[in-house]
């Protein structure tokens, strides 16, 4: 049984009211989490249908780990639970955008920075420059 | 010949200076484009190694269209060229974040909104609410 309806490409998919996320061949959709209060991109992760449904139902971000091949409630071990303030989909419904309030230490990245995107590409090299 | 070096998971991948993007089994990496002046998430798209190399080389965003299976310079037909102000990678280098200045009409979405994420999920339905 499918958790979400399916829509073919077209006007209903792009302008309609029906949430019909388009999961890829692996059953996943890309999810971008942004800090609701700072408008900073925190992380990019993946959701399967169950993770997306749980995120909507509980108001806390759930993802799917491609490496561990398992559903994953963000913060379950780290305490960096993400309270979802707003959930958006893009035009062709193959990506979701979450505005979240990170709990715990306020971070989202296992390395210790608030955002996973703490490195800038400069002259072909990576430079650590976390946002202030 | 590979355009980028490869690194195994570990400290060098997460904290080192080497740009070693980890493309998935299809040879793609997720790319999030944010408006450099508004901190608004504009779109999520895909890059193959060539698209990423061209983006770095030219300073203009190139993507890979999964549906058309072709390299794609953003704005080539729409005029919505994206000048890249900053390029970041995430902790495990399987996602990139671009801060861009959209040219042309200033938008990024083919539907006509500035951002592709113009719909919010509310009570299980989609509501169009583009950012002001």
Interface residues (C-beta under 8 A of the other chain):
Chain A: X14 X15 X16 X17 X18 X19 X30 X32 X34 X39 X40 X41 X43 X44 X56 X86 X87 X88 X89 X90 X91 X95 X97 X109 X110 X111 X113 X116 X117 X118 X119 X120 X121 X124 X125 X126 X127 X128
Chain B: X14 X15 X16 X17 X18 X19 X30 X32 X34 X39 X40 X41 X43 X44 X56 X86 X87 X88 X89 X90 X91 X95 X97 X109 X110 X111 X113 X116 X117 X118 X119 X120 X121 X124 X125 X126 X127 X128
